[in-house]
């Protein structure tokens, strides 16, 4: 059986559904396809910064937003291994989402607008020359435009070749808060090379995870279980999930056909310093929808994502320096006891992109001026 759509979106995570929702609101003929059946889990700590929260506010009605977040945290803690270096309050509390619930809410929003969705599609094939997708049951879906929003190991990457060694890998687990708890966003450095370990509150549970630049020789689970041992949690009773994620490598989608767009993790759009992906997923998904409605799709999209590409590429340059052992040691020494510096950095380069990563020197200068005023 053949079906015809204006746009097919591969992947029903935040990038794909934000694109689908925006197109549905424009009465566009859309079909979203995902290998999972929702609700489904996703390896992600679920941090929602202020800039991400603003985008969420454009997708959901106010009544819908109230139930999206499982908790908030107005404090940040930085550690060297298990030694507390700095604890500070931030201006805008970080919000946390449970990705099972959040992603399902996005899918439900898309469906409520009349969006078509194909779930449980594990065996897709795409024919770029004929502009069609063949589903696992043999049905053929034809499209004018196709948006890949299917994560760091996107089906589209087979067409251009993407090296996993340019990505990060992480694993996480959820611990009942009566066994181990926190009410702040906690980051642990010096636990893993070229990465960090996190502990985030998640309502009745705590998310504990670790990620870094992917390395086959790294025993991620061992690093995480060692940490759990150190805080008195039995790692044998935990379930672990892992995933690849972008880490400063923007996918060269100019090499793909003119009617093909990559968004979110599929496009390499994740902050290479913090690892934050939700903002860029929602943002690039919406930009893709705007480009599709504009007519001159690929050119418009590539132009509109230039600021995002700049953040990733400049962040990658800083990342290469930041994780050098000598620089990491100096960083941990400098932030020890610097509550105001850490909160200023979070407020201006994490919660919002008031600076870019090449302007960190300017940020530090402004911080000094801010404290004098």
Secondary structure, DSSP 8 states (H G I E B T S, - for coil): -EEEEEEEEE--SHHHHHHHHHHHHTT--EEEE-SS-SS-------EE-HHHHHHHHHHS-HHHHTTTEEEEEEEEEEEETTEEEEEEEEEEEEEEE-HHHHHHHHHHHHHHTT-EEE-S----EEETTTTEEE-TTS-EEEEEEEEE-S-TT-TTHHHH---GGGEEEEEEEEEETTTS--SSEEEEESSSTTEEEEEEEETTEEEEEEEEE--TT--HHHHHHHHHHHTT--GGG---EEEEEESS----GGGS-TTEEE-GGGGT-S-TTT---HHHHHHHHHHHHHHHHHS-HHHHHHHHTHHHHHHHHHHHHHHHHHTSHHHHHHHHHHHTT-HHHHHHHHHHHTSS-SS-GGGHHHHHHHHHHHHH-
